[in-house]
Amino acid sequence: MIQGTCSNAGKSLVVAGLCRAFTRRGLSVRPFKPQNMSNNAAPAADGGEIGRAQALQARACHVPPSVHMNPVLLKPETDCGSQVVVQGRMVGRVRAGDYYGMKPSLLPSVLESFARLGDEADLVLVEGAGSPAEVNLRSGDIANMGFAQAAQVPVVLVGDIERGGVIAQLVGTWELLDPDERALVKGYIVNKFRGDPRLFDTALPILAARTGLRSFGTVTWCDAAADLPKEDMLGLAEIARERPDARIVVAVPRLPRLSNLDDLDPLAQEPSVRLVIVEPGAPIGADADLVLLPGSKATVADLAFLRAQGWHIDIQAHVRRGGHVLGLCGGYQMLGRSIADPLGLEGPPAEVEGLGLLDVATELDRTKTVRETTAIDLHDGTALHGYEIHLGRTTGPGLERPMIRIDGHADGAVSPDGRVAGCYLHGLLGNDGWRARYLRSLDPSVRSALDVQQRTEAALDGLAAHLEACLDLDELLAVARPVGTS
């Protein structure tokens, strides 16, 4: 089990790289994360949804994603409440304080999923969540040491040296662990080192004296990881890349509950595109060619936030200047005339005015669509692949000008002038041919040669090779133990 000394220590990418590295050695490998908190979800091959980081890790193993790779997924809807997904299916909504009483009841499902993966694999690589040193939250824990103890899984700590204080991170975490928890910890990895890793050698005896733990290696900065999808909002700032000479500027307002951020990654990788994350308090720049509204886990609340920032005024001005707007899933719903939530699924029952750029209206209901799917672009017949994860049904005259066809059914809407469009297909921008055509519509001089799938595979291979060079993988494998043993 890979546990971090803090959030964003790099656990997800370390696990993804190890998944690919051990798979390349001929092992059957599976990723596992007992509990994840993220609105960046992916459909699983066996139905339901899991965290997108686990879907990427499954890809690193060359296996389809399964709901058992992430049996508990929390999807934040407010600052103090989340949707709870267990083994791929939504089981309810819960406030943060109430969830702590709920956790012990989820452990059997977590252990069942872990056992299933263990039955079909040579090696299961488990990812923790946040930090195991949050001792005030330890009661009923299923994400870190609580799971490790229940499943008797050996633990390796990952510290983030880029933040500074990595010695304090590791020693402090060790000091806050109980003796029976310490017995499971077999060593540590120092992550995100910039420069010559030999400079850290003088710290090794200090850490050994303080903790008795061994080092499995120091992972230097890996440029290949930049081409892999970001897990959640913490990685959003890393998506945008400064390209002052880019031909196309794409502006993305940073809404509190943005979801499915992988829709942004293909644009971030395009040499001709400058992706701008518009922070709260800042206007949407007049130089934007496209305003992109991605998915949202709380569409009504995010729309209210958008208005509070004055971004609705900026978007209207952008359209009047001849700019383009693209909405995906929740962003598509915001582009319509109204959004109704009569059942109070996202908060108090309400009906709110949309941006009015598409002649459609959405009503949220309990029916949730979660599936991988194929589609056809109705402009030129391009075949598309993507996925749907959404609540709600969209109707209205605007549907007479659909954007795409999903599994034989018209989906989305396009404004009469063609400059505003939206649909429910996540992953749309990951389709190379469609993205290339769309970028040409924004600037005819742009010619995209980016192959997103090939680039992702190359990044996983590059990350695996990097970890092979930085870590002692033989020693890591040697501390693994058969499921159910102690």
C-alpha positions in Angstrom: 0.0 0.0 0.0 1.3 3.4 -1.0 0.4 6.1 1.6 1.3 9.7 1.4 2.6 12.0 4.0 0.2 14.7 2.6 -2.4 15.2 -0.1 -0.9 15.5 -3.6 2.3 13.8 -2.6 2.1 11.9 -5.9 0.6 8.7 -4.7 -1.7 8.2 -7.7 1.1 8.6 -10.3 3.5 6.5 -8.3 0.9 3.7 -8.2 0.2 4.2 -12.0 3.9 4.0 -12.8 4.4 0.9 -10.6 1.4 -0.7 -12.2 2.9 -0.3 -15.7 6.4 -1.2 -14.5 5.4 -4.5 -12.8 3.0 -5.3 -15.7 6.0 -4.9 -18.1 7.8 -7.5 -15.9 5.0 -10.0 -16.8 3.0 -9.8 -13.6 -0.8 -9.6 -13.5 -1.3 -6.3 -11.6 -4.4 -4.5 -10.3 -4.8 -1.1 -8.7 -7.0 -0.5 -5.6 -8.0 2.5 -3.7 -10.4 1.8 -0.8 -11.8 5.3 -0.6 -11.4 8.2 -3.0 -12.8 11.7 -2.9 -13.0 13.1 -6.3 -15.5 14.5 -8.9 -13.2 13.3 -11.7 -14.9 9.9 -12.3 -14.8 7.3 -15.0 -17.2 4.6 -16.0 -16.2 1.0 -15.2 -16.4 -1.9 -17.6 -18.6 -3.8 -15.1 -21.0 -0.9 -14.7 -21.0 2.1 -12.3 -18.2 4.6 -11.7 -14.8 4.9 -10.0 -12.2 7.6 -9.6 -10.5 8.4 -12.8 -7.1 7.9 -11.2 -8.0 4.3 -10.7 -9.2 4.0 -14.4 -5.8 5.4 -15.5 -4.0 2.9 -13.2 -6.1 0.1 -14.7 -5.0 1.3 -18.1 -1.4 1.1 -16.9 -2.1 -2.6 -16.1 -3.7 -3.2 -19.5 -7.0 -4.3 -17.9 -10.5 -2.8 -18.0 -11.4 -0.6 -15.0 -13.6 -2.3 -12.5 -15.8 -0.9 -9.7 -13.8 -3.1 -7.3 -10.7 -1.0 -7.9 -12.3 1.9 -6.0 -15.2 0.5 -3.9 -16.0 3.8 -2.1 -16.1 7.0 -4.1 -17.1 10.3 -2.5 -18.2 13.0 -4.9 -18.3 16.4 -3.2 -21.5 18.4 -3.9 -21.1 21.1 -1.3 -18.3 22.1 1.1 -19.7 19.8 3.7 -21.6 17.1 1.8 -20.9 14.4 -0.8 -22.6 11.8 -2.9 -21.5 8.3 -1.8 -20.8 5.7 -4.4 -20.2 2.1 -3.3 -18.9 -0.5 -5.7 -19.9 1.8 -8.5 -23.5 2.6 -7.4 -24.7 5.7 -5.7 -26.1 4.8 -2.3 -27.0 8.2 -1.0 -25.8 11.6 0.0 -24.3 12.4 3.4 -22.9 15.4 5.3 -19.2 15.2 6.2 -19.9 14.8 9.9 -22.3 11.9 9.3 -20.0 10.1 7.0 -17.6 9.3 9.8 -20.3 7.3 11.5 -21.0 5.6 8.1 -17.5 4.5 7.4 -17.4 1.3 9.5 -20.4 -0.1 7.6 -18.5 0.3 4.4 -15.4 -1.8 5.4 -17.0 -5.1 4.4 -17.6 -3.9 0.9 -14.0 -2.6 0.7 -12.5 -5.9 1.9 -14.8 -7.8 -0.5 -13.6 -5.8 -3.5 -9.9 -6.1 -2.3 -10.3 -9.9 -2.1 -11.8 -10.1 -5.6 -8.9 -8.3 -7.1 -6.4 -10.4 -5.1 -8.0 -13.6 -6.5 -7.4 -12.5 -10.1 -3.9 -10.9 -9.8 -0.3 -11.6 -8.9 0.0 -8.1 -7.3 -2.4 -5.6 -6.0 -1.1 -2.0 -5.5 -3.1 -0.1 -3.0 -3.3 3.7 -2.9 -4.1 5.5 0.3 -5.9 8.9 0.6 -4.5 12.1 2.0 -2.4 11.2 5.0 -2.5 8.5 7.6 -1.3 11.0 10.3 -4.7 12.7 10.6 -5.2 11.1 14.0 -8.4 13.1 14.7 -10.0 11.2 11.8 -8.6 7.8 12.5 -11.7 6.3 14.1 -13.4 4.0 11.6 -10.7 4.8 9.0 -11.0 2.7 5.7 -8.7 4.8 3.5 -5.3 4.4 5.1 -4.1 2.5 8.2 -7.6 1.4 9.1 -7.7 -0.5 5.8 -4.0 -1.6 6.0 -4.6 -3.2 9.4 -7.9 -4.8 8.4 -6.3 -6.4 5.3 -2.8 -6.7 6.8 -1.2 -5.0 3.9 2.4 -3.7 4.1 2.8 0.1 3.7 5.3 2.3 2.0 5.2 6.1 2.7 5.6 8.7 0.0 6.9 12.1 1.0 6.7 15.2 -1.2 10.1 17.0 -1.2 8.9 19.7 -3.6 6.9 21.2 -0.8 9.9 21.2 1.5 10.2 19.7 4.9 10.1 16.1 3.7 12.1 14.9 6.7 9.5 16.4 9.0 6.8 14.9 6.9 8.2 11.4 7.2 9.3 11.6 10.8 6.1 13.3 11.9 3.9 10.7 10.2 5.9 7.9 11.9 5.6 9.6 15.3 1.9 9.8 15.0 1.4 6.2 14.1 0.5 3.6 16.8 2.9 0.7 17.3 0.7 -1.8 15.5 0.5 0.6 12.6 4.2 1.2 12.5 4.7 -2.6 12.3 3.1 -2.4 8.8 5.3 0.3 7.5 8.3 -1.2 5.5 10.0 2.0 4.2 9.5 5.2 2.3 9.9 6.9 -1.0 10.9 10.5 -1.5 9.1 12.0 -4.4 9.4 15.0 -6.8 13.1 15.7 -6.2 14.6 18.3 -8.6 18.3 18.1 -9.2 20.9 15.5 -8.2 19.2 12.9 -5.9 22.6 12.1 -4.3 22.2 15.4 -2.4 19.6 13.6 -0.3 21.9 10.9 0.8 22.9 12.7 3.9 19.3 12.7 5.1 19.1 8.9 4.9 20.9 8.1 8.2 18.9 10.8 9.9 15.6 9.2 8.8 16.9 5.7 9.7 17.9 6.9 13.2 14.5 8.6 13.7 12.3 5.9 12.3 14.3 2.8 11.5 12.8 2.8 8.0 14.6 2.0 4.9 14.5 4.1 1.7 13.3 2.4 -1.5 14.7 5.3 -3.5 14.3 9.0 -4.4 12.1 9.8 -7.4 13.4 12.7 -9.4 11.1 15.0 -11.3 9.4 13.1 -14.2 8.5 15.3 -17.2 6.5 12.4 -18.7 4.0 12.6 -16.0 2.8 16.0 -17.3 1.1 14.3 -20.1 -1.1 12.1 -17.8 -4.6 13.2 -16.8 -4.8 15.1 -13.5 -6.8 13.4 -10.7 -8.7 16.3 -9.2 -8.9 20.1 -8.6 -5.5 20.1 -6.9 -4.0 19.3 -10.3 -6.1 21.9 -12.2 -3.4 24.6 -12.0 -0.9 22.1 -13.5 -3.1 21.6 -16.6 -2.7 25.1 -17.9 0.6 25.7 -19.8 2.0 29.0 -20.8 2.2 29.3 -24.5 2.3 33.1 -25.3 2.6 32.4 -29.0 -0.4 30.0 -29.2 -2.9 30.6 -32.0 -6.0 29.7 -29.9 -6.9 30.8 -26.4 -9.3 28.6 -24.4 -10.7 30.0 -21.2 -12.1 27.8 -18.5 -13.8 29.4 -15.5 -12.7 27.7 -12.3 -16.0 26.7 -10.7 -15.9 25.1 -7.3 -17.4 21.7 -8.3 -15.8 21.2 -11.7 -15.7 17.5 -12.6 -14.2 15.3 -15.3 -11.1 17.4 -15.8 -9.7 14.9 -18.2 -11.8 16.8 -20.8 -9.2 19.6 -20.5 -6.1 17.5 -20.9 -6.1 17.1 -24.7 -6.4 20.9 -25.1 -3.5 21.4 -22.7 -1.3 19.2 -24.8 -2.1 21.0 -28.0 0.9 23.2 -29.1 -1.5 25.6 -30.8 -3.6 26.1 -27.7 -3.1 28.3 -24.6 -5.4 26.9 -21.9 -6.3 29.6 -19.3 -7.9 28.7 -16.0 -9.8 31.8 -15.0 -9.6 32.2 -11.3 -12.4 33.7 -9.1 -12.2 37.4 -9.1 -10.6 37.6 -12.6 -12.5 38.3 -15.8 -12.7 36.1 -18.8 -10.2 37.7 -21.1 -11.3 39.4 -24.3 -8.6 37.5 -26.1 -10.4 34.2 -25.6 -11.4 32.3 -28.8 -13.3 29.6 -26.9 -15.0 29.6 -23.5 -15.2 26.0 -22.3 -17.6 25.0 -19.5 -16.7 21.4 -18.4 -18.8 19.1 -16.2 -20.0 20.0 -12.7 -21.0 17.9 -9.7 -23.3 20.7 -8.5 -24.6 22.4 -11.6 -27.1 24.8 -9.9 -24.6 25.9 -7.3 -21.8 26.3 -9.8 -24.0 28.3 -12.1 -24.8 30.6 -9.1 -21.1 31.0 -8.5 -20.5 31.8 -12.2 -23.0 34.6 -11.9 -21.6 35.9 -8.7 -18.2 36.3 -10.4 -19.8 38.2 -13.3 -18.7 35.6 -15.7 -22.1 35.4 -17.3 -21.6 39.0 -18.4 -18.2 38.1 -19.8 -19.6 35.1 -21.7 -22.4 37.2 -23.2 -19.8 39.8 -24.3 -17.6 37.0 -25.7 -20.5 35.7 -27.8 -21.3 39.2 -29.1 -17.6 39.5 -30.2 -18.0 36.4 -32.3 -16.4 34.0 -29.8 -17.3 30.3 -29.4 -18.7 28.5 -26.3 -18.6 24.8 -25.7 -20.4 23.1 -22.8 -19.9 19.5 -21.7 -22.4 17.7 -19.5 -23.1 20.2 -16.6 -21.6 23.0 -18.7 -24.1 22.1 -21.5 -26.9 22.3 -19.0 -25.8 25.8 -17.9 -26.0 27.0 -21.5 -29.7 26.4 -21.6 -32.7 28.5 -20.6 -33.2 26.9 -17.2 -32.2 24.2 -14.8 -34.8 22.7 -12.5 -34.1 20.6 -9.4 -37.6 19.8 -8.2 -36.4 16.9 -5.9 -33.7 18.9 -4.3 -31.0 16.5 -5.5 -28.3 19.2 -5.4 -29.7 21.4 -2.6 -33.1 23.0 -1.8 -35.6 22.4 -4.6 -35.3 25.2 -7.1 -35.5 26.3 -10.7 -32.9 28.7 -11.9 -32.3 30.7 -15.1 -29.5 29.4 -17.3 -27.2 31.4 -19.6 -29.8 31.3 -22.4 -27.3 30.6 -25.1 -29.1 27.4 -26.2 -32.8 26.9 -26.5 -33.0 24.0 -24.1 -34.0 23.3 -20.5 -32.9 20.7 -18.0 -34.7 19.0 -15.2 -32.6 16.9 -12.7 -34.0 13.6 -11.7 -32.9 10.5 -9.9 -32.0 8.6 -13.0 -28.2 8.6 -13.4 -26.5 7.6 -16.7 -23.1 6.0 -16.3 -21.6 4.3 -19.4 -18.9 4.3 -21.9 -20.4 5.0 -25.3 -19.8 5.7 -29.0 -21.2 8.6 -30.9 -21.3 10.3 -34.3 -20.6 13.9 -35.0 -23.6 15.2 -37.0 -21.6 17.9 -38.8 -19.3 15.6 -40.7 -20.0 12.0 -39.5 -16.8 11.6 -37.5 -16.9 8.6 -35.2 -16.5 9.4 -31.6 -15.7 7.6 -28.3 -16.4 8.8 -24.8 -18.5 8.3 -21.8 -21.6 9.7 -20.0 -21.9 10.4 -16.2 -24.9 12.7 -15.5 -28.2 13.3 -13.9 -31.0 15.0 -15.6 -33.0 15.2 -18.9 -32.6 18.0 -21.4 -35.5 19.1 -23.7 -36.5 22.0 -25.9 -36.5 23.3 -29.4 -32.7 23.6 -29.5 -32.6 19.8 -29.7 -33.8 20.1 -33.3 -30.2 21.1 -34.1 -28.3 18.3 -32.2 -24.6 18.3 -31.9 -23.9 14.5 -31.9 -25.7 11.2 -32.0 -25.0 8.8 -29.1 -25.9 5.1 -29.7 -28.4 6.1 -32.3 -30.0 9.0 -30.3 -29.6 12.7 -31.0 -27.8 14.5 -28.2 -26.8 18.1 -27.4 -27.6 21.3 -29.2 -26.0 23.8 -31.5 -27.0 27.5 -31.8 -28.3 28.7 -35.2 -25.0 30.4 -35.9 -23.0 27.4 -34.9 -20.8 29.2 -32.3 -22.4 27.8 -29.2 -22.7 24.1 -28.7 -23.0 21.5 -25.9 -23.6 17.8 -25.3 -23.4 15.1 -22.7 -20.4 13.3 -24.1 -17.3 13.4 -21.8 -14.1 12.6 -23.6 -15.2 14.5 -26.7 -12.0 16.5 -26.9 -10.0 13.3 -26.6 -11.1 12.3 -30.1 -8.2 13.5 -32.3 -10.0 13.9 -35.5 -12.9 15.8 -34.0 -10.6 18.0 -31.9 -8.5 18.8 -34.9 -11.6 19.9 -36.9 -12.9 21.9 -34.1 -9.7 23.8 -33.6 -9.5 24.5 -37.3 -13.0 26.1 -37.0 -11.6 28.5 -34.4 -8.4 29.2 -36.5 -8.1 27.8 -40.1 -4.3 27.9 -39.9 -4.2 25.4 -37.0 -3.3 21.8 -38.0 -3.3 19.4 -35.1 -1.1 16.3 -35.2 -1.6 15.2 -31.6 -2.4 11.6 -30.9 -3.8 11.7 -27.3 -4.0 7.9 -26.8 -0.5 7.3 -28.1 0.8 10.2 -25.9 -0.8 8.7 -22.8 0.7 5.3 -23.5 4.1 6.8 -24.0 3.7 8.8 -20.8 2.8 5.7 -18.8 5.8 3.8 -20.3 8.0 6.8 -19.6 6.8 7.0 -16.0 7.4 3.3 -15.5 10.9 3.5 -16.9 11.6 6.5 -14.6 10.5 4.6 -11.5 12.6 1.6 -12.6 15.6 3.9 -12.6 14.8 5.7 -9.3 13.5 2.9 -7.1 14.5 -0.6 -6.0 11.5 -2.4 -7.5 12.8 -5.8 -6.5 12.9 -4.7 -2.8 9.4 -3.2 -3.1 8.1 -6.5 -4.5 9.8 -8.4 -1.8 7.8 -6.7 1.0 4.5 -7.6 -0.6 2.6 -10.4 1.2 -0.1 -12.7 0.1 -3.7 -11.5 0.7 -5.0 -12.6 4.1 -1.6 -13.4 5.7 0.2 -11.5 8.5 
